[in-house]
Amino acid sequence: MQAALQDLGPGLGDVVLRCCCYLEGMESCEKRMGWSARSGKVVLRIALQRLKRHYEETHGKFGPLIG
């Protein structure tokens, strides 16, 4: 998981960690990150797409499940 977060980079990795791992709400995450309202949804979508790409490149399209 740490390699995946590093691959995402600071902004995208942070939003994935806060929303998906720490189960922080989107509104709270946006405030902590200093983003405007409703921008976190777009950033999280981009981050999850890149996370998917990371795991497909690392383990193949039908690699092991996460979790």
LUMLUMDREN-2810 file (N, C-alpha, C; in Angstrom, 1 decimal):
<atoms>
<atom><aa>M</aa><ch>A</ch><at>N</at><xx>0.8</xx><yy>-1.2</yy><zz>0.0</zz></atom>
<atom><aa>M</aa><ch>A</ch><at>CA</at><xx>0.0</xx><yy>0.0</yy><zz>0.0</zz></atom>
<atom><aa>M</aa><ch>A</ch><at>C</at><xx>0.9</xx><yy>1.3</yy><zz>0.0</zz></atom>
<atom><aa>Q</aa><ch>A</ch><at>N</at><xx>2.0</xx><yy>1.2</yy><zz>0.7</zz></atom>
<atom><aa>Q</aa><ch>A</ch><at>CA</at><xx>2.8</xx><yy>2.4</yy><zz>0.8</zz></atom>
<atom><aa>Q</aa><ch>A</ch><at>C</at><xx>3.4</xx><yy>2.8</yy><zz>-0.6</zz></atom>
<atom><aa>A</aa><ch>A</ch><at>N</at><xx>3.8</xx><yy>1.8</yy><zz>-1.4</zz></atom>
<atom><aa>A</aa><ch>A</ch><at>CA</at><xx>4.3</xx><yy>2.0</yy><zz>-2.7</zz></atom>
<atom><aa>A</aa><ch>A</ch><at>C</at><xx>3.2</xx><yy>2.6</yy><zz>-3.6</zz></atom>
<atom><aa>A</aa><ch>A</ch><at>N</at><xx>2.0</xx><yy>2.2</yy><zz>-3.4</zz></atom>
<atom><aa>A</aa><ch>A</ch><at>CA</at><xx>0.9</xx><yy>2.8</yy><zz>-4.2</zz></atom>
<atom><aa>A</aa><ch>A</ch><at>C</at><xx>0.7</xx><yy>4.2</yy><zz>-3.8</zz></atom>
<atom><aa>L</aa><ch>A</ch><at>N</at><xx>0.7</xx><yy>4.6</yy><zz>-2.6</zz></atom>
<atom><aa>L</aa><ch>A</ch><at>CA</at><xx>0.5</xx><yy>5.9</yy><zz>-2.1</zz></atom>
<atom><aa>L</aa><ch>A</ch><at>C</at><xx>1.7</xx><yy>6.8</yy><zz>-2.6</zz></atom>
<atom><aa>Q</aa><ch>A</ch><at>N</at><xx>2.9</xx><yy>6.3</yy><zz>-2.6</zz></atom>
<atom><aa>Q</aa><ch>A</ch><at>CA</at><xx>4.0</xx><yy>7.0</yy><zz>-3.1</zz></atom>
<atom><aa>Q</aa><ch>A</ch><at>C</at><xx>3.9</xx><yy>7.3</yy><zz>-4.6</zz></atom>
<atom><aa>D</aa><ch>A</ch><at>N</at><xx>3.4</xx><yy>6.3</yy><zz>-5.3</zz></atom>
<atom><aa>D</aa><ch>A</ch><at>CA</at><xx>3.2</xx><yy>6.4</yy><zz>-6.7</zz></atom>
<atom><aa>D</aa><ch>A</ch><at>C</at><xx>2.2</xx><yy>7.5</yy><zz>-7.0</zz></atom>
<atom><aa>L</aa><ch>A</ch><at>N</at><xx>1.2</xx><yy>7.7</yy><zz>-6.2</zz></atom>
<atom><aa>L</aa><ch>A</ch><at>CA</at><xx>0.1</xx><yy>8.7</yy><zz>-6.4</zz></atom>
<atom><aa>L</aa><ch>A</ch><at>C</at><xx>0.7</xx><yy>10.1</yy><zz>-6.1</zz></atom>
<atom><aa>G</aa><ch>A</ch><at>N</at><xx>1.6</xx><yy>10.2</yy><zz>-5.2</zz></atom>
<atom><aa>G</aa><ch>A</ch><at>CA</at><xx>2.2</xx><yy>11.5</yy><zz>-4.9</zz></atom>
<atom><aa>G</aa><ch>A</ch><at>C</at><xx>1.5</xx><yy>12.2</yy><zz>-3.7</zz></atom>
<atom><aa>P</aa><ch>A</ch><at>N</at><xx>1.9</xx><yy>13.3</yy><zz>-3.3</zz></atom>
<atom><aa>P</aa><ch>A</ch><at>CA</at><xx>1.4</xx><yy>13.9</yy><zz>-2.1</zz></atom>
<atom><aa>P</aa><ch>A</ch><at>C</at><xx>0.0</xx><yy>14.3</yy><zz>-2.1</zz></atom>
<atom><aa>G</aa><ch>A</ch><at>N</at><xx>-0.6</xx><yy>15.0</yy><zz>-3.0</zz></atom>
<atom><aa>G</aa><ch>A</ch><at>CA</at><xx>-2.0</xx><yy>15.4</yy><zz>-3.0</zz></atom>
<atom><aa>G</aa><ch>A</ch><at>C</at><xx>-2.9</xx><yy>14.2</yy><zz>-3.2</zz></atom>
<atom><aa>L</aa><ch>A</ch><at>N</at><xx>-2.7</xx><yy>13.4</yy><zz>-4.2</zz></atom>
<atom><aa>L</aa><ch>A</ch><at>CA</at><xx>-3.6</xx><yy>12.3</yy><zz>-4.5</zz></atom>
<atom><aa>L</aa><ch>A</ch><at>C</at><xx>-3.5</xx><yy>11.2</yy><zz>-3.4</zz></atom>
<atom><aa>G</aa><ch>A</ch><at>N</at><xx>-2.3</xx><yy>11.0</yy><zz>-3.0</zz></atom>
<atom><aa>G</aa><ch>A</ch><at>CA</at><xx>-2.1</xx><yy>10.0</yy><zz>-1.9</zz></atom>
<atom><aa>G</aa><ch>A</ch><at>C</at><xx>-2.8</xx><yy>10.4</yy><zz>-0.6</zz></atom>
<atom><aa>D</aa><ch>A</ch><at>N</at><xx>-2.7</xx><yy>11.6</yy><zz>-0.3</zz></atom>
<atom><aa>D</aa><ch>A</ch><at>CA</at><xx>-3.3</xx><yy>12.1</yy><zz>0.9</zz></atom>
<atom><aa>D</aa><ch>A</ch><at>C</at><xx>-4.8</xx><yy>12.0</yy><zz>0.9</zz></atom>
<atom><aa>V</aa><ch>A</ch><at>N</at><xx>-5.5</xx><yy>12.3</yy><zz>-0.2</zz></atom>
<atom><aa>V</aa><ch>A</ch><at>CA</at><xx>-6.9</xx><yy>12.2</yy><zz>-0.3</zz></atom>
<atom><aa>V</aa><ch>A</ch><at>C</at><xx>-7.4</xx><yy>10.7</yy><zz>-0.2</zz></atom>
<atom><aa>V</aa><ch>A</ch><at>N</at><xx>-6.6</xx><yy>9.8</yy><zz>-0.8</zz></atom>
<atom><aa>V</aa><ch>A</ch><at>CA</at><xx>-7.0</xx><yy>8.4</yy><zz>-0.8</zz></atom>
<atom><aa>V</aa><ch>A</ch><at>C</at><xx>-6.8</xx><yy>7.9</yy><zz>0.7</zz></atom>
<atom><aa>L</aa><ch>A</ch><at>N</at><xx>-5.7</xx><yy>8.2</yy><zz>1.3</zz></atom>
<atom><aa>L</aa><ch>A</ch><at>CA</at><xx>-5.5</xx><yy>7.8</yy><zz>2.6</zz></atom>
<atom><aa>L</aa><ch>A</ch><at>C</at><xx>-6.5</xx><yy>8.3</yy><zz>3.6</zz></atom>
<atom><aa>R</aa><ch>A</ch><at>N</at><xx>-6.9</xx><yy>9.6</yy><zz>3.5</zz></atom>
<atom><aa>R</aa><ch>A</ch><at>CA</at><xx>-7.9</xx><yy>10.1</yy><zz>4.4</zz></atom>
<atom><aa>R</aa><ch>A</ch><at>C</at><xx>-9.3</xx><yy>9.6</yy><zz>4.2</zz></atom>
<atom><aa>C</aa><ch>A</ch><at>N</at><xx>-9.7</xx><yy>9.5</yy><zz>2.9</zz></atom>
<atom><aa>C</aa><ch>A</ch><at>CA</at><xx>-11.1</xx><yy>9.0</yy><zz>2.6</zz></atom>
<atom><aa>C</aa><ch>A</ch><at>C</at><xx>-11.2</xx><yy>7.5</yy><zz>2.7</zz></atom>
<atom><aa>C</aa><ch>A</ch><at>N</at><xx>-10.3</xx><yy>6.8</yy><zz>2.1</zz></atom>
<atom><aa>C</aa><ch>A</ch><at>CA</at><xx>-10.4</xx><yy>5.3</yy><zz>2.0</zz></atom>
<atom><aa>C</aa><ch>A</ch><at>C</at><xx>-9.9</xx><yy>4.5</yy><zz>3.2</zz></atom>
<atom><aa>C</aa><ch>A</ch><at>N</at><xx>-8.8</xx><yy>5.0</yy><zz>3.8</zz></atom>
<atom><aa>C</aa><ch>A</ch><at>CA</at><xx>-8.2</xx><yy>4.3</yy><zz>4.9</zz></atom>
<atom><aa>C</aa><ch>A</ch><at>C</at><xx>-8.7</xx><yy>4.8</yy><zz>6.3</zz></atom>
<atom><aa>Y</aa><ch>A</ch><at>N</at><xx>-8.7</xx><yy>6.1</yy><zz>6.4</zz></atom>
<atom><aa>Y</aa><ch>A</ch><at>CA</at><xx>-9.1</xx><yy>6.7</yy><zz>7.7</zz></atom>
<atom><aa>Y</aa><ch>A</ch><at>C</at><xx>-10.6</xx><yy>7.0</yy><zz>7.8</zz></atom>
<atom><aa>L</aa><ch>A</ch><at>N</at><xx>-11.3</xx><yy>6.7</yy><zz>6.7</zz></atom>
<atom><aa>L</aa><ch>A</ch><at>CA</at><xx>-12.8</xx><yy>6.9</yy><zz>6.5</zz></atom>
<atom><aa>L</aa><ch>A</ch><at>C</at><xx>-13.2</xx><yy>8.3</yy><zz>6.9</zz></atom>
<atom><aa>E</aa><ch>A</ch><at>N</at><xx>-12.4</xx><yy>9.3</yy><zz>6.6</zz></atom>
<atom><aa>E</aa><ch>A</ch><at>CA</at><xx>-12.7</xx><yy>10.7</yy><zz>6.8</zz></atom>
<atom><aa>E</aa><ch>A</ch><at>C</at><xx>-13.7</xx><yy>11.2</yy><zz>5.8</zz></atom>
<atom><aa>G</aa><ch>A</ch><at>N</at><xx>-14.7</xx><yy>11.9</yy><zz>6.2</zz></atom>
<atom><aa>G</aa><ch>A</ch><at>CA</at><xx>-15.7</xx><yy>12.4</yy><zz>5.2</zz></atom>
<atom><aa>G</aa><ch>A</ch><at>C</at><xx>-15.1</xx><yy>13.4</yy><zz>4.2</zz></atom>
<atom><aa>M</aa><ch>A</ch><at>N</at><xx>-15.7</xx><yy>13.5</yy><zz>3.1</zz></atom>
<atom><aa>M</aa><ch>A</ch><at>CA</at><xx>-15.2</xx><yy>14.3</yy><zz>2.0</zz></atom>
<atom><aa>M</aa><ch>A</ch><at>C</at><xx>-15.1</xx><yy>15.8</yy><zz>2.4</zz></atom>
<atom><aa>E</aa><ch>A</ch><at>N</at><xx>-16.2</xx><yy>16.3</yy><zz>3.1</zz></atom>
<atom><aa>E</aa><ch>A</ch><at>CA</at><xx>-16.2</xx><yy>17.7</yy><zz>3.5</zz></atom>
<atom><aa>E</aa><ch>A</ch><at>C</at><xx>-15.1</xx><yy>18.0</yy><zz>4.4</zz></atom>
<atom><aa>S</aa><ch>A</ch><at>N</at><xx>-14.9</xx><yy>17.1</yy><zz>5.4</zz></atom>
<atom><aa>S</aa><ch>A</ch><at>CA</at><xx>-13.8</xx><yy>17.3</yy><zz>6.4</zz></atom>
<atom><aa>S</aa><ch>A</ch><at>C</at><xx>-12.4</xx><yy>17.3</yy><zz>5.7</zz></atom>
<atom><aa>C</aa><ch>A</ch><at>N</at><xx>-12.3</xx><yy>16.4</yy><zz>4.7</zz></atom>
<atom><aa>C</aa><ch>A</ch><at>CA</at><xx>-11.0</xx><yy>16.2</yy><zz>4.0</zz></atom>
<atom><aa>C</aa><ch>A</ch><at>C</at><xx>-10.7</xx><yy>17.5</yy><zz>3.2</zz></atom>
<atom><aa>E</aa><ch>A</ch><at>N</at><xx>-11.8</xx><yy>18.0</yy><zz>2.5</zz></atom>
<atom><aa>E</aa><ch>A</ch><at>CA</at><xx>-11.6</xx><yy>19.2</yy><zz>1.7</zz></atom>
<atom><aa>E</aa><ch>A</ch><at>C</at><xx>-11.1</xx><yy>20.4</yy><zz>2.6</zz></atom>
<atom><aa>K</aa><ch>A</ch><at>N</at><xx>-11.7</xx><yy>20.5</yy><zz>3.8</zz></atom>
<atom><aa>K</aa><ch>A</ch><at>CA</at><xx>-11.3</xx><yy>21.6</yy><zz>4.7</zz></atom>
<atom><aa>K</aa><ch>A</ch><at>C</at><xx>-9.9</xx><yy>21.4</yy><zz>5.2</zz></atom>
<atom><aa>R</aa><ch>A</ch><at>N</at><xx>-9.5</xx><yy>20.2</yy><zz>5.6</zz></atom>
<atom><aa>R</aa><ch>A</ch><at>CA</at><xx>-8.1</xx><yy>20.0</yy><zz>6.0</zz></atom>
<atom><aa>R</aa><ch>A</ch><at>C</at><xx>-7.1</xx><yy>20.2</yy><zz>5.0</zz></atom>
<atom><aa>M</aa><ch>A</ch><at>N</at><xx>-7.5</xx><yy>19.9</yy><zz>3.7</zz></atom>
<atom><aa>M</aa><ch>A</ch><at>CA</at><xx>-6.5</xx><yy>20.1</yy><zz>2.6</zz></atom>
<atom><aa>M</aa><ch>A</ch><at>C</at><xx>-6.6</xx><yy>21.5</yy><zz>2.0</zz></atom>
<atom><aa>G</aa><ch>A</ch><at>N</at><xx>-7.5</xx><yy>22.3</yy><zz>2.5</zz></atom>
<atom><aa>G</aa><ch>A</ch><at>CA</at><xx>-7.6</xx><yy>23.7</yy><zz>2.0</zz></atom>
<atom><aa>G</aa><ch>A</ch><at>C</at><xx>-8.2</xx><yy>23.8</yy><zz>0.6</zz></atom>
<atom><aa>W</aa><ch>A</ch><at>N</at><xx>-9.1</xx><yy>22.8</yy><zz>0.2</zz></atom>
<atom><aa>W</aa><ch>A</ch><at>CA</at><xx>-9.7</xx><yy>22.9</yy><zz>-1.1</zz></atom>
<atom><aa>W</aa><ch>A</ch><at>C</at><xx>-11.1</xx><yy>23.5</yy><zz>-1.0</zz></atom>
<atom><aa>S</aa><ch>A</ch><at>N</at><xx>-11.6</xx><yy>23.9</yy><zz>-2.1</zz></atom>
<atom><aa>S</aa><ch>A</ch><at>CA</at><xx>-12.9</xx><yy>24.5</yy><zz>-2.2</zz></atom>
<atom><aa>S</aa><ch>A</ch><at>C</at><xx>-13.9</xx><yy>23.3</yy><zz>-2.1</zz></atom>
<atom><aa>A</aa><ch>A</ch><at>N</at><xx>-15.2</xx><yy>23.7</yy><zz>-1.7</zz></atom>
<atom><aa>A</aa><ch>A</ch><at>CA</at><xx>-16.2</xx><yy>22.7</yy><zz>-1.6</zz></atom>
<atom><aa>A</aa><ch>A</ch><at>C</at><xx>-16.5</xx><yy>21.9</yy><zz>-2.9</zz></atom>
<atom><aa>R</aa><ch>A</ch><at>N</at><xx>-16.7</xx><yy>20.7</yy><zz>-2.8</zz></atom>
<atom><aa>R</aa><ch>A</ch><at>CA</at><xx>-17.0</xx><yy>19.8</yy><zz>-3.9</zz></atom>
<atom><aa>R</aa><ch>A</ch><at>C</at><xx>-15.8</xx><yy>19.5</yy><zz>-4.8</zz></atom>
<atom><aa>S</aa><ch>A</ch><at>N</at><xx>-14.6</xx><yy>20.0</yy><zz>-4.5</zz></atom>
<atom><aa>S</aa><ch>A</ch><at>CA</at><xx>-13.5</xx><yy>19.7</yy><zz>-5.4</zz></atom>
<atom><aa>S</aa><ch>A</ch><at>C</at><xx>-12.9</xx><yy>18.4</yy><zz>-5.0</zz></atom>
<atom><aa>G</aa><ch>A</ch><at>N</at><xx>-13.0</xx><yy>17.9</yy><zz>-3.8</zz></atom>
<atom><aa>G</aa><ch>A</ch><at>CA</at><xx>-12.5</xx><yy>16.7</yy><zz>-3.3</zz></atom>
<atom><aa>G</aa><ch>A</ch><at>C</at><xx>-13.0</xx><yy>15.5</yy><zz>-4.1</zz></atom>
<atom><aa>K</aa><ch>A</ch><at>N</at><xx>-14.2</xx><yy>15.5</yy><zz>-4.5</zz></atom>
<atom><aa>K</aa><ch>A</ch><at>CA</at><xx>-14.8</xx><yy>14.4</yy><zz>-5.3</zz></atom>
<atom><aa>K</aa><ch>A</ch><at>C</at><xx>-14.1</xx><yy>14.2</yy><zz>-6.6</zz></atom>
<atom><aa>V</aa><ch>A</ch><at>N</at><xx>-13.7</xx><yy>15.3</yy><zz>-7.3</zz></atom>
<atom><aa>V</aa><ch>A</ch><at>CA</at><xx>-13.0</xx><yy>15.2</yy><zz>-8.5</zz></atom>
<atom><aa>V</aa><ch>A</ch><at>C</at><xx>-11.6</xx><yy>14.6</yy><zz>-8.3</zz></atom>
<atom><aa>V</aa><ch>A</ch><at>N</at><xx>-10.9</xx><yy>15.2</yy><zz>-7.3</zz></atom>
<atom><aa>V</aa><ch>A</ch><at>CA</at><xx>-9.6</xx><yy>14.7</yy><zz>-6.9</zz></atom>
<atom><aa>V</aa><ch>A</ch><at>C</at><xx>-9.6</xx><yy>13.3</yy><zz>-6.5</zz></atom>
<atom><aa>L</aa><ch>A</ch><at>N</at><xx>-10.5</xx><yy>12.9</yy><zz>-5.7</zz></atom>
<atom><aa>L</aa><ch>A</ch><at>CA</at><xx>-10.6</xx><yy>11.5</yy><zz>-5.3</zz></atom>
<atom><aa>L</aa><ch>A</ch><at>C</at><xx>-10.8</xx><yy>10.5</yy><zz>-6.5</zz></atom>
<atom><aa>R</aa><ch>A</ch><at>N</at><xx>-11.7</xx><yy>11.0</yy><zz>-7.4</zz></atom>
<atom><aa>R</aa><ch>A</ch><at>CA</at><xx>-11.9</xx><yy>10.1</yy><zz>-8.6</zz></atom>
<atom><aa>R</aa><ch>A</ch><at>C</at><xx>-10.6</xx><yy>9.9</yy><zz>-9.4</zz></atom>
<atom><aa>I</aa><ch>A</ch><at>N</at><xx>-9.9</xx><yy>11.0</yy><zz>-9.6</zz></atom>
<atom><aa>I</aa><ch>A</ch><at>CA</at><xx>-8.6</xx><yy>10.9</yy><zz>-10.3</zz></atom>
<atom><aa>I</aa><ch>A</ch><at>C</at><xx>-7.6</xx><yy>10.0</yy><zz>-9.6</zz></atom>
<atom><aa>A</aa><ch>A</ch><at>N</at><xx>-7.6</xx><yy>10.2</yy><zz>-8.2</zz></atom>
<atom><aa>A</aa><ch>A</ch><at>CA</at><xx>-6.7</xx><yy>9.4</yy><zz>-7.4</zz></atom>
<atom><aa>A</aa><ch>A</ch><at>C</at><xx>-7.0</xx><yy>7.9</yy><zz>-7.5</zz></atom>
<atom><aa>L</aa><ch>A</ch><at>N</at><xx>-8.3</xx><yy>7.6</yy><zz>-7.5</zz></atom>
<atom><aa>L</aa><ch>A</ch><at>CA</at><xx>-8.7</xx><yy>6.2</yy><zz>-7.5</zz></atom>
<atom><aa>L</aa><ch>A</ch><at>C</at><xx>-8.4</xx><yy>5.6</yy><zz>-8.9</zz></atom>
<atom><aa>Q</aa><ch>A</ch><at>N</at><xx>-8.5</xx><yy>6.3</yy><zz>-10.0</zz></atom>
<atom><aa>Q</aa><ch>A</ch><at>CA</at><xx>-8.2</xx><yy>5.9</yy><zz>-11.3</zz></atom>
<atom><aa>Q</aa><ch>A</ch><at>C</at><xx>-6.7</xx><yy>5.6</yy><zz>-11.4</zz></atom>
<atom><aa>R</aa><ch>A</ch><at>N</at><xx>-5.9</xx><yy>6.4</yy><zz>-10.8</zz></atom>
<atom><aa>R</aa><ch>A</ch><at>CA</at><xx>-4.4</xx><yy>6.2</yy><zz>-10.8</zz></atom>
<atom><aa>R</aa><ch>A</ch><at>C</at><xx>-4.1</xx><yy>5.0</yy><zz>-9.9</zz></atom>
<atom><aa>L</aa><ch>A</ch><at>N</at><xx>-4.8</xx><yy>4.9</yy><zz>-8.8</zz></atom>
<atom><aa>L</aa><ch>A</ch><at>CA</at><xx>-4.5</xx><yy>3.7</yy><zz>-7.9</zz></atom>
<atom><aa>L</aa><ch>A</ch><at>C</at><xx>-4.8</xx><yy>2.4</yy><zz>-8.7</zz></atom>
<atom><aa>K</aa><ch>A</ch><at>N</at><xx>-5.9</xx><yy>2.4</yy><zz>-9.4</zz></atom>
<atom><aa>K</aa><ch>A</ch><at>CA</at><xx>-6.3</xx><yy>1.2</yy><zz>-10.2</zz></atom>
<atom><aa>K</aa><ch>A</ch><at>C</at><xx>-5.2</xx><yy>1.0</yy><zz>-11.2</zz></atom>
<atom><aa>R</aa><ch>A</ch><at>N</at><xx>-4.7</xx><yy>2.0</yy><zz>-11.9</zz></atom>
<atom><aa>R</aa><ch>A</ch><at>CA</at><xx>-3.6</xx><yy>1.8</yy><zz>-12.9</zz></atom>
<atom><aa>R</aa><ch>A</ch><at>C</at><xx>-2.3</xx><yy>1.3</yy><zz>-12.2</zz></atom>
<atom><aa>H</aa><ch>A</ch><at>N</at><xx>-2.0</xx><yy>1.8</yy><zz>-11.0</zz></atom>
<atom><aa>H</aa><ch>A</ch><at>CA</at><xx>-0.8</xx><yy>1.3</yy><zz>-10.3</zz></atom>
<atom><aa>H</aa><ch>A</ch><at>C</at><xx>-0.9</xx><yy>-0.2</yy><zz>-10.0</zz></atom>
<atom><aa>Y</aa><ch>A</ch><at>N</at><xx>-2.1</xx><yy>-0.7</yy><zz>-9.5</zz></atom>
<atom><aa>Y</aa><ch>A</ch><at>CA</at><xx>-2.2</xx><yy>-2.1</yy><zz>-9.2</zz></atom>
<atom><aa>Y</aa><ch>A</ch><at>C</at><xx>-2.3</xx><yy>-2.9</yy><zz>-10.5</zz></atom>
<atom><aa>E</aa><ch>A</ch><at>N</at><xx>-2.8</xx><yy>-2.4</yy><zz>-11.6</zz></atom>
<atom><aa>E</aa><ch>A</ch><at>CA</at><xx>-2.9</xx><yy>-3.2</yy><zz>-12.8</zz></atom>
<atom><aa>E</aa><ch>A</ch><at>C</at><xx>-1.4</xx><yy>-3.3</yy><zz>-13.4</zz></atom>
<atom><aa>E</aa><ch>A</ch><at>N</at><xx>-0.6</xx><yy>-2.3</yy><zz>-13.3</zz></atom>
<atom><aa>E</aa><ch>A</ch><at>CA</at><xx>0.8</xx><yy>-2.4</yy><zz>-13.7</zz></atom>
<atom><aa>E</aa><ch>A</ch><at>C</at><xx>1.6</xx><yy>-3.2</yy><zz>-12.8</zz></atom>
<atom><aa>T</aa><ch>A</ch><at>N</at><xx>1.3</xx><yy>-3.3</yy><zz>-11.5</zz></atom>
<atom><aa>T</aa><ch>A</ch><at>CA</at><xx>2.1</xx><yy>-4.0</yy><zz>-10.6</zz></atom>
<atom><aa>T</aa><ch>A</ch><at>C</at><xx>1.7</xx><yy>-5.5</yy><zz>-10.6</zz></atom>
<atom><aa>H</aa><ch>A</ch><at>N</at><xx>0.4</xx><yy>-5.8</yy><zz>-10.6</zz></atom>
<atom><aa>H</aa><ch>A</ch><at>CA</at><xx>0.0</xx><yy>-7.2</yy><zz>-10.4</zz></atom>
<atom><aa>H</aa><ch>A</ch><at>C</at><xx>-0.8</xx><yy>-7.7</yy><zz>-11.6</zz></atom>
<atom><aa>G</aa><ch>A</ch><at>N</at><xx>-1.0</xx><yy>-7.0</yy><zz>-12.6</zz></atom>
<atom><aa>G</aa><ch>A</ch><at>CA</at><xx>-1.8</xx><yy>-7.4</yy><zz>-13.8</zz></atom>
<atom><aa>G</aa><ch>A</ch><at>C</at><xx>-3.3</xx><yy>-7.1</yy><zz>-13.5</zz></atom>
<atom><aa>K</aa><ch>A</ch><at>N</at><xx>-4.0</xx><yy>-7.2</yy><zz>-14.6</zz></atom>
<atom><aa>K</aa><ch>A</ch><at>CA</at><xx>-5.4</xx><yy>-6.8</yy><zz>-14.6</zz></atom>
<atom><aa>K</aa><ch>A</ch><at>C</at><xx>-6.2</xx><yy>-7.6</yy><zz>-13.6</zz></atom>
<atom><aa>F</aa><ch>A</ch><at>N</at><xx>-5.9</xx><yy>-8.9</yy><zz>-13.5</zz></atom>
<atom><aa>F</aa><ch>A</ch><at>CA</at><xx>-6.6</xx><yy>-9.8</yy><zz>-12.6</zz></atom>
<atom><aa>F</aa><ch>A</ch><at>C</at><xx>-5.8</xx><yy>-10.2</yy><zz>-11.4</zz></atom>
<atom><aa>G</aa><ch>A</ch><at>N</at><xx>-5.0</xx><yy>-9.3</yy><zz>-10.8</zz></atom>
<atom><aa>G</aa><ch>A</ch><at>CA</at><xx>-4.2</xx><yy>-9.6</yy><zz>-9.7</zz></atom>
<atom><aa>G</aa><ch>A</ch><at>C</at><xx>-5.0</xx><yy>-9.8</yy><zz>-8.4</zz></atom>
<atom><aa>P</aa><ch>A</ch><at>N</at><xx>-4.3</xx><yy>-9.9</yy><zz>-7.3</zz></atom>
<atom><aa>P</aa><ch>A</ch><at>CA</at><xx>-4.9</xx><yy>-10.2</yy><zz>-6.0</zz></atom>
<atom><aa>P</aa><ch>A</ch><at>C</at><xx>-5.8</xx><yy>-9.0</yy><zz>-5.6</zz></atom>
<atom><aa>L</aa><ch>A</ch><at>N</at><xx>-6.8</xx><yy>-9.3</yy><zz>-4.9</zz></atom>
<atom><aa>L</aa><ch>A</ch><at>CA</at><xx>-7.7</xx><yy>-8.3</yy><zz>-4.4</zz></atom>
<atom><aa>L</aa><ch>A</ch><at>C</at><xx>-7.0</xx><yy>-7.5</yy><zz>-3.2</zz></atom>
<atom><aa>I</aa><ch>A</ch><at>N</at><xx>-7.4</xx><yy>-6.2</yy><zz>-3.1</zz></atom>
<atom><aa>I</aa><ch>A</ch><at>CA</at><xx>-6.9</xx><yy>-5.4</yy><zz>-2.0</zz></atom>
<atom><aa>I</aa><ch>A</ch><at>C</at><xx>-7.8</xx><yy>-5.6</yy><zz>-0.8</zz></atom>
<atom><aa>G</aa><ch>A</ch><at>N</at><xx>-7.2</xx><yy>-5.7</yy><zz>0.4</zz></atom>
<atom><aa>G</aa><ch>A</ch><at>CA</at><xx>-8.0</xx><yy>-5.7</yy><zz>1.6</zz></atom>
<atom><aa>G</aa><ch>A</ch><at>C</at><xx>-8.0</xx><yy>-6.9</yy><zz>2.2</zz></atom>
</atoms>
